[in-house]
Amino acid sequence: MSMHDDNDHHEHDLGLAHDLKFMLGRRKLLALMGGVGVASLSGLPALALECVALPWETQGPYPADGSNVRDGQVINALTQEGVIRQDLRPSFGTLTPVADGLQFDLELTLVNADGCTPLAGHAVYIWHCDTIGKYSLYDITDANYLRGVGISDADGKVKFTTIFPGCYDGRWPHIHFEVFESATKAVSGDNALLTAQIAMPEAECSAVYAADSRYSSSTQNLGRITIPTDNVFGDNTAEEVAQQTPAMSGSPTTGYTGTVTIPIDFTAERSTGASMPAGGAGGPPPGAPADGSQPSGPPPSN
């Protein structure tokens, strides 16, 4: 696994401050000691899975968190008014396009890996590709959908409504996220407590891609990749992969709900690694430069 480390600092528009009054409603805490949910993914004891700290992983080439540029301009969705929201399908601010795809309701529970205690008031920024593997603000420059920030409630919960992500060539279907101590600290984009990814479960991916014509290329792409050969998830332990895979309910016709517990190790080292070249296991999605690089920015590794 690899992580982009950018020490550059940029001036930011503090439009995010206008959103700080938005808080998600409270939800009952998942039974951390229970034998259901992600524990069923690998047969491991529930407590072990609920508290497996997730490894640091790459932001990839399309984070729009102020750490890279497009056409010489810093791309930062975190400073834009409206970024704190629950429904990620519409664009926000001055942009209007809406993402089409199967509805996916995602609930994250943030906990301290040391004791599995809930983390309240933390900001989570998530972003992912559309049904055909394209990213807003980079591949689709007039849209900023499928990106947004949520604030964890007293039970550590954050809920988003988005679409089921597609599978592009070279990567296992995934959702990127960064966790920050607060919404205010999320503005800077370079003080994350954790940068990691959610691995979408294979059974649901196969079902959605086969049933829904909007995911036209995903079935073929999924057939060329596995978790062990993925350049991000491939070097994670079985327990880590189980922890970062949502427990799912629903159907490929009505939509899905997924729940993931995100344990954060506050003492973990932030390791870096080399990015995969374009066309390799970590090749960029459609729209990336042919040489696998971001113009004037870091190379993509998904």
C-alpha positions in Angstrom: 0.0 0.0 0.0 1.2 3.5 -0.6 0.3 7.0 0.5 0.9 10.4 -1.1 2.7 12.8 1.2 2.6 16.4 0.1 4.2 19.0 2.3 3.1 21.9 0.1 0.8 24.4 1.7 -1.8 26.5 -0.2 -4.0 29.4 0.6 -7.6 28.2 1.2 -11.0 29.8 0.8 -12.7 29.1 4.2 -16.1 28.6 2.7 -16.4 25.4 4.7 -17.0 27.4 7.8 -20.5 28.1 6.5 -21.3 24.4 6.7 -20.2 23.7 10.3 -23.7 24.0 11.7 -24.7 20.9 9.6 -24.6 17.8 11.8 -25.9 14.3 11.1 -28.7 12.9 13.2 -27.8 10.5 16.0 -28.0 6.8 15.4 -27.8 3.9 17.9 -24.2 2.6 18.3 -23.5 -0.8 16.6 -23.0 -3.6 19.1 -19.2 -3.7 19.0 -19.2 -6.9 21.0 -21.8 -8.6 18.8 -21.3 -11.5 16.4 -22.8 -9.8 13.3 -21.7 -7.3 10.7 -18.2 -7.3 9.4 -17.3 -10.3 11.6 -19.2 -12.6 9.3 -16.9 -11.7 6.4 -14.0 -13.8 7.6 -15.3 -15.9 10.4 -13.0 -14.1 12.9 -14.3 -13.1 16.4 -16.4 -10.0 16.2 -14.4 -8.0 18.7 -11.2 -8.7 16.8 -12.6 -7.4 13.6 -14.4 -4.4 15.1 -11.0 -3.2 16.4 -8.5 -4.0 13.6 -6.9 -0.6 12.9 -7.0 0.2 9.2 -3.7 0.8 7.4 -2.8 4.1 5.8 -3.3 4.0 2.1 -2.9 6.2 -0.9 -5.1 9.2 -1.6 -4.8 8.3 -5.3 -4.6 10.9 -8.0 -8.1 12.5 -7.6 -8.5 13.5 -3.9 -9.5 17.2 -4.5 -8.3 17.9 -1.0 -5.8 20.6 -1.8 -2.8 18.3 -2.2 -2.6 18.3 -6.0 -3.4 20.4 -9.1 -5.2 20.1 -12.4 -4.1 22.3 -15.2 -1.9 24.4 -12.9 -4.8 25.0 -10.4 -5.1 23.6 -6.9 -8.1 21.3 -6.6 -9.8 21.5 -3.2 -13.4 20.6 -2.7 -13.0 20.8 1.1 -13.0 24.6 1.1 -16.2 24.9 -0.9 -19.5 25.8 0.7 -21.9 22.9 0.7 -19.3 20.2 1.0 -20.7 19.0 4.4 -23.7 17.0 3.3 -25.3 13.6 3.4 -26.4 13.1 -0.2 -23.4 13.0 -2.4 -25.2 12.4 -5.7 -25.8 16.1 -6.7 -23.0 18.5 -7.3 -22.8 21.4 -4.8 -21.8 25.0 -4.7 -22.1 26.5 -8.2 -22.0 23.2 -10.1 -25.2 21.3 -11.1 -24.6 17.9 -12.6 -26.0 14.9 -10.7 -24.5 11.4 -10.6 -26.5 8.6 -11.9 -26.2 5.1 -10.5 -27.7 2.5 -8.1 -28.3 4.1 -4.6 -25.9 3.1 -1.9 -26.4 4.2 1.7 -23.1 4.0 3.6 -22.9 4.3 7.4 -19.4 4.6 8.9 -18.7 4.2 12.6 -15.5 5.9 13.7 -13.8 4.4 16.8 -10.4 4.6 18.5 -8.7 1.3 17.8 -7.4 1.4 21.4 -10.6 0.2 23.2 -13.1 0.6 20.3 -14.5 3.8 21.8 -16.6 6.1 19.5 -15.0 9.2 18.1 -17.5 12.1 18.1 -17.2 15.3 16.2 -14.7 14.0 13.7 -14.9 14.9 10.0 -14.9 12.2 7.3 -14.3 13.2 3.6 -15.2 10.5 1.1 -14.9 10.4 -2.7 -15.2 7.7 -5.3 -15.7 7.2 -9.1 -19.0 7.0 -11.0 -20.6 4.0 -12.7 -17.9 4.0 -15.5 -14.9 4.8 -13.4 -14.6 8.6 -13.8 -13.9 11.1 -11.0 -15.6 14.5 -10.7 -13.4 17.6 -10.8 -10.7 15.7 -12.8 -12.3 13.5 -15.5 -15.5 15.4 -15.3 -14.5 19.0 -14.7 -17.9 20.6 -14.5 -19.1 18.4 -11.6 -18.1 17.8 -8.0 -20.5 15.0 -7.1 -19.6 11.8 -5.3 -17.6 13.9 -2.8 -18.6 15.2 0.6 -17.8 15.6 4.3 -19.8 14.2 7.2 -19.4 14.9 10.9 -19.6 12.0 13.3 -22.3 12.1 16.0 -21.9 11.3 19.6 -21.8 7.6 18.7 -19.1 8.1 16.1 -21.5 7.6 13.2 -21.5 9.3 9.8 -24.1 8.5 7.1 -23.9 9.2 3.4 -26.2 8.5 0.5 -24.3 8.0 -2.8 -24.2 5.5 -5.7 -22.6 2.1 -5.9 -19.1 2.8 -7.4 -18.1 1.2 -10.7 -15.0 -0.9 -11.4 -12.4 0.6 -13.6 -9.5 -1.3 -15.2 -6.7 -2.0 -12.7 -8.4 -1.4 -9.4 -10.7 -3.3 -7.1 -14.0 -1.3 -6.6 -13.4 1.1 -3.7 -14.2 4.3 -1.9 -11.6 6.7 -0.7 -11.8 8.5 2.7 -9.9 10.7 5.0 -10.6 11.3 8.7 -9.9 14.6 10.4 -10.1 15.6 14.0 -12.7 18.3 13.1 -14.4 19.9 10.2 -12.2 23.0 10.7 -9.1 20.9 10.4 -10.5 19.2 7.3 -10.1 22.6 5.4 -6.4 22.2 5.3 -6.6 18.7 3.8 -3.1 17.7 5.1 -3.7 16.9 8.8 -5.7 13.6 8.3 -5.8 11.2 11.2 -6.2 8.4 8.6 -6.2 8.1 4.9 -7.6 4.8 3.7 -10.1 3.0 1.4 -13.2 0.9 1.6 -13.2 -2.3 -0.4 -16.5 -3.1 -2.0 -17.6 -6.8 -1.5 -17.3 -9.0 -4.5 -20.7 -10.7 -4.4 -22.6 -7.4 -4.5 -20.3 -5.9 -7.1 -20.9 -8.8 -9.4 -24.6 -8.6 -8.9 -24.9 -4.9 -9.5 -22.6 -4.9 -12.6 -24.5 -7.8 -14.2 -28.0 -6.3 -13.5 -27.5 -2.6 -14.2 -26.6 -1.4 -17.7 -25.2 1.9 -16.3 -22.1 -0.1 -15.2 -21.3 -1.1 -18.7 -17.6 -1.9 -18.4 -17.5 -2.9 -14.8 -18.1 -6.7 -15.1 -15.2 -7.1 -17.5 -12.9 -5.0 -15.4 -13.9 -6.8 -12.2 -13.0 -10.1 -13.9 -9.4 -8.9 -14.4 -8.7 -8.0 -10.8 -8.8 -9.6 -7.3 -8.1 -8.3 -3.8 -4.7 -10.1 -3.7 -3.6 -8.6 -7.0 -4.9 -5.1 -6.2 -2.0 -2.7 -5.6 -3.7 -1.1 -2.5 -5.6 -3.9 -0.8 -3.2 -6.7 -1.9 -0.7 -6.3 0.9 -3.3 -5.9 3.6 -3.9 -8.7 6.0 -7.1 -10.8 5.8 -8.3 -9.1 9.0 -7.7 -5.6 7.6 -9.5 -6.4 4.4 -12.5 -7.8 6.3 -12.5 -4.7 8.5 -12.6 -2.3 5.5 -15.3 -4.3 3.6 -18.9 -3.2 4.3 -21.5 -5.5 5.6 -24.3 -5.2 3.0 -28.0 -5.5 2.8 -30.3 -4.8 -0.2 -30.4 -5.9 -3.8 -29.1 -4.9 -7.2 -32.5 -3.5 -8.2 -33.5 -1.6 -5.1 -30.1 -0.5 -3.9 -27.8 -1.4 -1.0 -27.0 -0.3 2.5 -23.5 -0.8 3.8 -22.0 -0.5 7.3 -18.3 -0.2 8.1 -16.5 0.3 11.5 -13.4 2.4 11.0 -10.9 1.9 13.9 -8.1 4.5 13.9 -4.7 3.9 15.4 -3.5 7.3 16.6 0.1 6.0 17.0 0.4 4.5 13.5 3.3 5.6 11.3 2.4 7.1 8.0 4.3 5.0 5.5 4.8 6.0 1.9 5.3 3.8 -1.1 6.0 3.9 -4.9 3.0 4.3 -7.1 2.2 1.8 -9.8 2.7 2.9 -13.4 -0.2 3.5 -15.7 -1.5 0.2 -17.1 -0.3 -1.8 -14.1 -2.3 -3.0 -11.1 -2.7 0.5 -10.0 -3.4 2.1 -13.3 -5.5 5.2 -13.3 -9.1 5.3 -14.4 -10.3 6.7 -17.8 -9.3 10.3 -18.3 -5.9 10.1 -16.6 -2.8 11.2 -18.5 -1.4 8.4 -20.7 1.9 8.4 -18.9 0.2 7.8 -15.6 1.1 11.2 -14.1 -0.9 14.1 -12.7 0.0 17.3 -14.5 2.3 19.2 -12.1 1.1 16.9 -9.3 1.8 13.5 -7.7 1.6 10.3 -9.8 -1.5 8.3 -9.6 -1.7 5.1 -7.7 -5.4 5.0 -7.7 
